[in-house]
Amino acid sequence: MAPHVDILDTPIEYLKGVGPARADVLKKELGIFTFNHLLTYYPFRYVDRSKFYSIREIHDDLTYIQIKGTLLNIQKIGKPRSQRLVAMLRDDTGVIELVWFKGIKWIEKKLEPGTEYVVFGKPSLFNGKFNFAHPEIETVAEQAETIEEKLQPFYSSTEKLKNKGLDSKGIRKIMKNLLIQAQGHITENLTEDLINSIKLVSREMAIMNVHFPSDPAILEKARARLKFEEFFFHQLNLLKLKLLRLEKLKGNRFGVVGDYFNDFYQNHLPFELTNAQKKVIKEIRADLGSGKQMNRLLQGDVGSGKTLVALMSMLIALDNGFQACLMAPTEILAAQHFKTISRMMEGMPVHVNLLTGSTKAKQRKEMHELLQSGDLHILIGTHALIEESVQFNNLGLVVIDEQHRFGVAQRARMWKKNTIPPHMLVMTATPIPRTLAMTFYGDLDVSVIDELPPGRKPIKTAHYYDKDRLKLFGFLKKQIAEGRQVYVVYPLINESEKLDLKDLQDGYDSMSRAFPLPDYAISIVHGKLPPADKEFEMQRFVKGETDIMVSTTVIEVGVDVPNASVMVIENAERFGLSQLHQLRGRVGRGADQSYCILMTKEKLTADGRERIKTMVRTTDGFEIAEVDLRLRGPGDLHGTQQSGILDLKIADIIKDEKILKYARSKASELLRNDPHLEKEKNQPIARFLKEINRTKTNWSMIS
């Protein structure tokens, strides 16, 4: 008997209106290979095509609208390389400009002066007049053909898709063809019980109506169903992995808390542990003694004492005859950890070493021998730790700092450094909002250090405009006179581009004029400096030989100078909130009152203003992370692109937080009753989950 073939698995080129050339661009641009893939390419907005505005009615607060009018003229303006296409549209109430900067040839072919058009787009104010930049445009006759639906879906497109006629309108056409063929073939992926208990519409009804809704109420129901489903399977995957890990993955049982730990705790502790640190160490001890592999995420603000907790966890590994390692994303940060941990281990029989890309061959050879004999207890390093040649005698605990800076595949290789995978402690100083923690790390146990060590004063943050520079210089001179040091940081505009050294150089020159030799000394550090020069300049600052360090964000992590009490952030509006928060955390390391001064230009965007206000208002990393998530959206945070975890097509972890929590609780309930999804009634869920995982690399087994 021939195997059952699902029509929705049909390659996309066989859909009416697609063909090989369009299929090729759909695959490359959107990853759409089959009917099924296209079916879940959802519209990003809907427009009530029965409503028109007149040109006179246009005002500042409008988003996307449509107007109707006659095209007067079309002209190309500017030099060939920076040309724009400009057209004027008139209705009974006035005239408005339409402008295009891209796809000019394609647009120009479509336009006929004297013809009546429907224009759709977002009006913007330029030089006191409204215009439409890159509007969608079609003749009144064309629109009449497509206006069957009152709520018209709009699909995201790209330049390459548009060149093949697959703008939003083109995608709408092929979607209609698809839905005709798909009707009756869209199978259910949830159980009847689940659908009935939370009053969801069927999957077929949801998909049909998310593309071509008959009215706003049914659209709302369709979107709610698809959002729930997306979160439900995402959470189900994470929770299943957690179960699997607990069942299958044995961990070395660290049953002893012995001499290393106790000697350090009683005789070498640099300061008394906070209650939050004690609570976290207790959680880690329970994990390490359970016989299961630990996979714990440790969140804590800059300066909250995560390194101390990590070190005490490593000492438990040593007490049980195991080695430990700590992996950091940069050489600077690895060196900082090495210095801190070596200082804490003074007077104890613990051998600590540092391995980075700069480690000389001779030192490496010695280190490898000590590692394999077990005489090297704690190894701190960068990606160099992952190398095949780095072989441990008995690795029991891996600590990963600023984990979002490492790719999952790199972390996977640390698992293979022992027969029984080592315990994993993943640390981050970037506070993660609840929804993100649930979404990214739903399969990990989470610990939080939410208080600062005693004696730390909250950093005072102020916002100065460029015009306040003399006031700033006066304040800095007063601080330096009191024996303090100052950071002045300039933004790196784009890590992939060349450094914007002009701003930095100008800043250094103006600082040198305001703080002249011999009264003051200034260091300058940026990514283009040779490593030896960078290290020399940093060391001068660390030793107190210079008063001011002018730098790019190379000091964002890893420079710990307790005497530096002022952080000046130039062009602060160009930084994201989490980066501003990280930079601020470079000061406040000593007992003195510390300050962070945010310098900006006079004019700020609404987002820029909110970022600056948030920084001035609070030093609470979690509150800052919530605002950051709301302003930037999840796509930019925590290396989501590299993790591939947040592949959400319709749900939004910020706006749909309630649905996310509900979906997680339902997934959790399901697994409590049927951990392996073996029951007959749960087969639709099991099949769909298998299908999802078949098409994805399963990195989730690696935290």
ZAMARGU-4260 file (C-alpha; in steps of 0.2 Angstrom, whole numbers, plus 5000, padded with zeros to 4 digits):
<rodrens>
0) 5000/5000/5000 | 5007/5017/4995 | 5012/5028/5010 | 5000/5042/5015 | 5006/5059/5007
5) 5000/5075/5016 | 4995/5088/5003 | 5003/5101/5014 | 5020/5093/5012 | 5019/5098/4993
10) 5034/5108/4988 | 5030/5126/4986 | 5034/5127/4967 | 5019/5117/4964 | 5007/5130/4971
15) 4997/5139/4957 | 5005/5156/4955 | 5022/5151/4962 | 5033/5141/4950 | 5052/5138/4951
20) 5058/5156/4950 | 5046/5162/4964 | 5049/5146/4974 | 5068/5149/4974 | 5066/5167/4981
25) 5053/5161/4994 | 5065/5148/5000 | 5080/5159/5001 | 5071/5174/5008 | 5058/5167/5020
30) 5063/5148/5022 | 5046/5143/5014 | 5049/5126/5006 | 5031/5118/5007 | 5013/5122/5007
35) 5013/5120/5026 | 5027/5133/5028 | 5017/5146/5018 | 5001/5142/5028 | 5010/5148/5044
40) 5017/5164/5036 | 5005/5175/5045 | 5000/5193/5041 | 5008/5206/5052 | 4993/5218/5051
45) 4975/5220/5044 | 4967/5236/5036 | 4949/5240/5036 | 4948/5243/5017 | 4931/5251/5018
50) 4938/5266/5027 | 4946/5281/5017 | 4954/5297/5024 | 4954/5313/5014 | 4971/5322/5013
55) 4964/5336/5024 | 4960/5324/5038 | 4978/5318/5040 | 4986/5322/5057 | 5001/5317/5067
60) 4994/5302/5077 | 4988/5292/5063 | 4997/5275/5059 | 4993/5266/5043 | 4979/5273/5032
65) 4972/5273/5015 | 4968/5288/5004 | 4961/5289/4986 | 4966/5302/4973 | 4972/5306/4956
70) 4991/5305/4952 | 4997/5322/4945 | 5015/5319/4940 | 5031/5308/4943 | 5049/5313/4943
75) 5066/5306/4948 | 5076/5318/4960 | 5094/5317/4964 | 5110/5309/4957 | 5109/5292/4950
80) 5116/5283/4966 | 5105/5292/4978 | 5089/5295/4967 | 5072/5295/4974 | 5055/5294/4965
85) 5042/5308/4969 | 5024/5308/4964 | 5010/5320/4969 | 4992/5314/4973 | 4977/5325/4973
90) 4960/5323/4980 | 4946/5336/4983 | 4954/5342/4999 | 4972/5344/4994 | 4988/5337/4987
95) 5001/5325/4996 | 5018/5319/4990 | 5022/5301/4988 | 5041/5296/4989 | 5051/5280/4985
100) 5070/5278/4989 | 5071/5259/4983 | 5063/5249/4969 | 5061/5264/4959 | 5062/5256/4942
105) 5048/5243/4947 | 5037/5257/4955 | 5039/5269/4940 | 5033/5256/4928 | 5017/5254/4938
110) 5012/5273/4939 | 5002/5282/4926 | 4999/5301/4928 | 4980/5306/4927 | 4975/5289/4934
115) 4965/5287/4950 | 4974/5277/4964 | 4972/5270/4981 | 4987/5274/4992 | 4991/5264/5008
120) 5004/5269/5020 | 5010/5278/5036 | 5009/5297/5034 | 5025/5306/5041 | 5029/5325/5043
125) 5044/5332/5033 | 5048/5350/5032 | 5031/5355/5039 | 5021/5344/5026 | 5014/5327/5027
130) 5020/5314/5014 | 5020/5295/5012 | 5037/5286/5010 | 5036/5269/5001 | 5017/5268/5001
135) 5008/5253/4993 | 4998/5259/4978 | 4986/5251/4966 | 4973/5258/4954 | 4955/5260/4960
140) 4950/5247/4947 | 4963/5234/4954 | 4957/5237/4972 | 4939/5234/4967 | 4944/5216/4962
145) 4953/5212/4978 | 4941/5221/4990 | 4931/5205/4994 | 4937/5206/5012 | 4934/5221/5023
150) 4949/5217/5034 | 4963/5215/5021 | 4979/5205/5027 | 4996/5213/5024 | 5011/5202/5023
155) 5030/5207/5026 | 5040/5206/5010 | 5058/5210/5005 | 5066/5219/4990 | 5070/5202/4981
160) 5052/5195/4984 | 5045/5212/4977 | 5056/5210/4961 | 5047/5193/4958 | 5030/5201/4961
165) 5028/5195/4978 | 5024/5211/4988 | 5010/5210/5000 | 4997/5209/4987 | 5007/5195/4977
170) 5008/5185/4993 | 4989/5187/4996 | 4985/5180/4979 | 4996/5164/4981 | 4989/5162/4999
175) 4971/5162/4992 | 4976/5148/4980 | 4984/5139/4995 | 4969/5140/5006 | 4957/5133/4992
180) 4969/5118/4991 | 4972/5116/5010 | 4953/5116/5015 | 4949/5100/5024 | 4968/5095/5025
185) 4973/5106/5041 | 4974/5093/5055 | 4971/5096/5073 | 4987/5096/5084 | 4978/5098/5101
190) 4967/5087/5111 | 4948/5089/5111 | 4949/5091/5130 | 4961/5105/5129 | 4951/5114/5115
195) 4935/5112/5124 | 4942/5117/5142 | 4949/5133/5136 | 4936/5137/5122 | 4948/5138/5107
200) 4942/5138/5089 | 4948/5123/5078 | 4965/5124/5070 | 4958/5124/5052 | 4946/5138/5057
205) 4960/5148/5065 | 4972/5147/5050 | 4958/5151/5037 | 4953/5166/5047 | 4970/5173/5052
210) 4973/5175/5033 | 4956/5181/5028 | 4945/5186/5043 | 4927/5189/5040 | 4926/5201/5055
215) 4937/5207/5069 | 4929/5196/5082 | 4934/5180/5072 | 4951/5187/5069 | 4954/5189/5088
220) 4948/5171/5091 | 4960/5164/5077 | 4975/5174/5083 | 4972/5168/5102 | 4971/5150/5096
225) 4987/5151/5086 | 4997/5161/5100 | 4992/5148/5113 | 4997/5134/5101 | 5014/5142/5098
230) 5018/5145/5116 | 5011/5128/5121 | 5022/5118/5110 | 5037/5129/5114 | 5035/5126/5133
235) 5031/5108/5130 | 5047/5105/5122 | 5057/5114/5136 | 5048/5105/5150 | 5050/5088/5141
240) 5069/5091/5140 | 5070/5095/5158 | 5061/5079/5162 | 5072/5069/5150 | 5087/5077/5158
245) 5081/5072/5176 | 5077/5055/5171 | 5092/5050/5159 | 5106/5062/5163 | 5116/5056/5178
250) 5127/5068/5187 | 5142/5065/5198 | 5136/5065/5216 | 5146/5078/5226 | 5141/5071/5243
255) 5155/5079/5253 | 5157/5097/5258 | 5174/5096/5265 | 5191/5105/5269 | 5192/5116/5254
260) 5175/5123/5256 | 5175/5125/5275 | 5193/5132/5276 | 5188/5145/5263 | 5172/5149/5272
265) 5179/5150/5289 | 5196/5159/5285 | 5197/5167/5268 | 5179/5174/5264 | 5183/5192/5258
270) 5166/5198/5265 | 5151/5191/5274 | 5139/5182/5262 | 5122/5191/5259 | 5106/5181/5262
275) 5103/5180/5243 | 5121/5172/5241 | 5118/5159/5255 | 5101/5154/5247 | 5109/5152/5230
280) 5124/5141/5237 | 5111/5130/5246 | 5101/5128/5230 | 5118/5123/5221 | 5123/5111/5235
285) 5106/5102/5234 | 5109/5100/5215 | 5127/5094/5216 | 5122/5081/5229 | 5107/5074/5220
290) 5115/5062/5208 | 5107/5072/5193 | 5117/5083/5182 | 5115/5101/5188 | 5109/5114/5175
295) 5107/5130/5184 | 5106/5148/5178 | 5112/5161/5190 | 5106/5178/5188 | 5113/5193/5197
300) 5116/5211/5194 | 5134/5218/5191 | 5143/5217/5208 | 5131/5206/5217 | 5144/5193/5220
305) 5141/5179/5207 | 5160/5175/5206 | 5161/5171/5224 | 5146/5159/5223 | 5154/5151/5207
310) 5170/5149/5217 | 5162/5141/5232 | 5153/5129/5220 | 5170/5125/5212 | 5177/5121/5230
315) 5163/5108/5232 | 5169/5100/5216 | 5187/5100/5223 | 5181/5092/5239 | 5174/5078/5230
320) 5190/5074/5220 | 5185/5084/5204 | 5192/5098/5194 | 5182/5114/5189 | 5183/5127/5175
325) 5176/5144/5172 | 5173/5150/5154 | 5172/5169/5150 | 5168/5177/5133 | 5183/5189/5132
330) 5202/5188/5137 | 5199/5204/5148 | 5185/5196/5158 | 5194/5179/5159 | 5210/5188/5166
335) 5199/5198/5178 | 5191/5181/5185 | 5208/5173/5186 | 5215/5188/5196 | 5200/5189/5208
340) 5199/5170/5211 | 5218/5169/5213 | 5217/5183/5226 | 5204/5173/5235 | 5213/5157/5235
345) 5229/5165/5243 | 5235/5154/5257 | 5225/5139/5251 | 5232/5123/5242 | 5222/5126/5226
350) 5231/5127/5210 | 5222/5140/5198 | 5228/5144/5180 | 5222/5155/5165 | 5221/5148/5147
355) 5217/5160/5133 | 5221/5162/5115 | 5237/5172/5120 | 5244/5159/5131 | 5261/5154/5124
360) 5264/5136/5118 | 5277/5132/5132 | 5264/5137/5145 | 5250/5127/5137 | 5260/5111/5136
365) 5264/5113/5155 | 5246/5117/5158 | 5239/5102/5148 | 5251/5090/5158 | 5245/5097/5175
370) 5227/5096/5169 | 5228/5078/5164 | 5237/5073/5181 | 5224/5082/5191 | 5236/5094/5199
375) 5228/5109/5191 | 5212/5111/5201 | 5203/5126/5193 | 5206/5132/5175 | 5199/5149/5170
380) 5199/5154/5151 | 5190/5159/5135 | 5184/5148/5120 | 5201/5141/5121 | 5194/5129/5135
385) 5184/5121/5121 | 5198/5115/5111 | 5201/5096/5109 | 5218/5097/5116 | 5212/5103/5133
390) 5209/5087/5142 | 5204/5086/5161 | 5208/5072/5173 | 5191/5073/5180 | 5180/5088/5176
395) 5166/5090/5188 | 5159/5108/5186 | 5159/5120/5172 | 5154/5138/5175 | 5150/5149/5160
400) 5150/5168/5162 | 5139/5179/5152 | 5132/5164/5143 | 5122/5173/5130 | 5139/5177/5122
405) 5143/5159/5118 | 5135/5149/5104 | 5125/5133/5110 | 5137/5122/5099 | 5152/5128/5109
410) 5144/5125/5126 | 5140/5107/5120 | 5158/5103/5118 | 5161/5106/5136 | 5149/5092/5140
415) 5161/5080/5132 | 5175/5084/5143 | 5171/5069/5155 | 5162/5052/5153 | 5148/5058/5165
420) 5144/5076/5159 | 5150/5089/5171 | 5138/5100/5181 | 5134/5116/5173 | 5132/5133/5181
425) 5127/5147/5168 | 5129/5165/5175 | 5123/5181/5168 | 5124/5199/5174 | 5111/5204/5162
430) 5095/5203/5172 | 5082/5193/5162 | 5064/5197/5163 | 5052/5184/5169 | 5045/5181/5152
435) 5062/5179/5144 | 5068/5167/5157 | 5053/5156/5155 | 5055/5157/5136 | 5074/5154/5135
440) 5078/5145/5150 | 5062/5136/5154 | 5072/5120/5155 | 5084/5126/5167 | 5083/5129/5186
445) 5085/5148/5190 | 5093/5156/5205 | 5094/5174/5208 | 5105/5185/5218 | 5095/5200/5221
450) 5104/5210/5234 | 5121/5219/5234 | 5135/5215/5246 | 5136/5226/5262 | 5144/5243/5261
455) 5140/5246/5243 | 5131/5262/5240 | 5119/5264/5226 | 5126/5273/5211 | 5119/5290/5208
460) 5115/5293/5190 | 5112/5310/5182 | 5108/5316/5164 | 5118/5331/5157 | 5116/5338/5139
465) 5131/5343/5128 | 5128/5361/5134 | 5132/5356/5152 | 5150/5351/5148 | 5158/5364/5158
470) 5148/5359/5173 | 5153/5341/5170 | 5172/5346/5169 | 5170/5355/5186 | 5162/5340/5194
475) 5176/5328/5187 | 5190/5340/5193 | 5182/5339/5211 | 5181/5320/5211 | 5199/5319/5204
480) 5205/5331/5218 | 5197/5319/5231 | 5208/5305/5224 | 5195/5296/5213 | 5197/5290/5194
485) 5185/5293/5180 | 5179/5282/5165 | 5173/5291/5149 | 5165/5279/5137 | 5161/5282/5119
490) 5149/5271/5109 | 5154/5258/5096 | 5142/5262/5083 | 5141/5245/5075 | 5153/5231/5079
495) 5154/5225/5061 | 5159/5242/5055 | 5176/5251/5058 | 5176/5259/5075 | 5170/5277/5075
500) 5187/5283/5081 | 5183/5301/5076 | 5171/5304/5091 | 5184/5295/5103 | 5198/5305/5096
505) 5189/5322/5097 | 5183/5317/5115 | 5201/5313/5120 | 5207/5330/5113 | 5194/5340/5122
510) 5198/5330/5138 | 5217/5334/5136 | 5213/5352/5134 | 5202/5353/5149 | 5213/5341/5160
515) 5231/5346/5154 | 5247/5338/5159 | 5256/5338/5171 | 5241/5340/5183 | 5231/5326/5175
520) 5235/5310/5166 | 5223/5302/5153 | 5223/5284/5146 | 5215/5280/5129 | 5209/5263/5125
525) 5200/5256/5109 | 5198/5240/5100 | 5210/5245/5086 | 5225/5246/5098 | 5237/5232/5098
530) 5233/5221/5113 | 5250/5225/5121 | 5246/5244/5120 | 5228/5241/5127 | 5235/5231/5141
535) 5248/5244/5145 | 5235/5258/5145 | 5223/5248/5156 | 5236/5244/5168 | 5241/5262/5170
540) 5223/5266/5175 | 5222/5251/5186 | 5238/5256/5196 | 5231/5274/5198 | 5244/5281/5186
545) 5231/5290/5176 | 5216/5299/5182 | 5204/5297/5167 | 5202/5282/5155 | 5194/5288/5138
550) 5188/5272/5130 | 5175/5263/5119 | 5165/5249/5126 | 5180/5237/5128 | 5178/5241/5147
555) 5160/5235/5147 | 5165/5219/5155 | 5180/5214/5165 | 5189/5230/5172 | 5187/5231/5190
560) 5195/5247/5198 | 5188/5250/5215 | 5195/5268/5215 | 5185/5273/5199 | 5170/5281/5205
565) 5163/5291/5190 | 5157/5284/5174 | 5153/5296/5160 | 5144/5289/5145 | 5145/5300/5130
570) 5131/5299/5117 | 5121/5289/5129 | 5106/5289/5118 | 5115/5277/5106 | 5117/5263/5119
575) 5104/5250/5123 | 5097/5250/5141 | 5106/5234/5146 | 5122/5240/5140 | 5120/5257/5149
580) 5117/5246/5165 | 5132/5235/5162 | 5143/5251/5160 | 5136/5259/5175 | 5141/5243/5185
585) 5159/5246/5181 | 5159/5259/5195 | 5153/5257/5213 | 5165/5244/5216 | 5173/5252/5232
590) 5165/5260/5247 | 5165/5278/5240 | 5149/5286/5233 | 5150/5283/5214 | 5142/5292/5200
595) 5136/5288/5182 | 5133/5303/5170 | 5124/5301/5154 | 5128/5314/5141 | 5116/5316/5127
600) 5112/5329/5113 | 5097/5340/5116 | 5085/5331/5104 | 5080/5314/5109 | 5068/5301/5102
605) 5054/5295/5113 | 5063/5279/5116 | 5080/5287/5119 | 5071/5299/5132 | 5063/5284/5141
610) 5080/5274/5142 | 5088/5289/5150 | 5074/5292/5162 | 5074/5274/5167 | 5093/5274/5170
615) 5091/5290/5181 | 5076/5283/5191 | 5082/5266/5195 | 5097/5254/5198 | 5086/5239/5199
620) 5093/5228/5184 | 5076/5218/5183 | 5066/5234/5181 | 5078/5240/5168 | 5077/5223/5159
625) 5058/5224/5158 | 5059/5241/5151 | 5072/5236/5139 | 5062/5221/5133 | 5047/5232/5130
630) 5057/5245/5120 | 5067/5233/5110 | 5057/5218/5109 | 5064/5200/5112 | 5074/5198/5095
635) 5089/5209/5100 | 5091/5202/5118 | 5102/5189/5124 | 5109/5182/5108 | 5092/5175/5102
640) 5097/5175/5084 | 5111/5162/5088 | 5100/5152/5100 | 5086/5149/5087 | 5074/5147/5102
645) 5063/5161/5099 | 5056/5156/5082 | 5039/5164/5086 | 5028/5168/5071 | 5012/5175/5079
650) 5014/5176/5098 | 5023/5190/5106 | 5032/5187/5123 | 5029/5204/5129 | 5011/5208/5124
655) 5005/5190/5126 | 5013/5186/5143 | 4997/5180/5150 | 4995/5167/5136 | 5013/5162/5138
660) 5010/5158/5157 | 4994/5149/5154 | 5001/5139/5140 | 5016/5134/5151 | 5004/5129/5165
665) 4994/5118/5153 | 5010/5110/5146 | 5016/5106/5163 | 4999/5099/5168 | 4999/5087/5153
670) 5016/5081/5157 | 5012/5077/5175 | 4998/5066/5169 | 5007/5058/5153 | 5026/5062/5154
675) 5030/5053/5138 | 5014/5057/5129 | 5009/5039/5127 | 4991/5040/5130 | 4980/5038/5114
680) 4971/5054/5117 | 4987/5064/5117 | 4993/5057/5100 | 4989/5073/5090 | 5001/5083/5102
685) 5014/5069/5101 | 5014/5069/5082 | 5015/5088/5080 | 5029/5089/5093 | 5039/5076/5084
690) 5036/5085/5067 | 5042/5102/5075 | 5058/5093/5082 | 5061/5084/5066 | 5065/5100/5057
695) 5075/5108/5071 | 5093/5105/5077 | 5090/5099/5095 | 5102/5110/5104 | 5091/5112/5119
700) 5099/5097/5128 | 5114/5109/5130 | 5111/5124/5142
</rodrens>
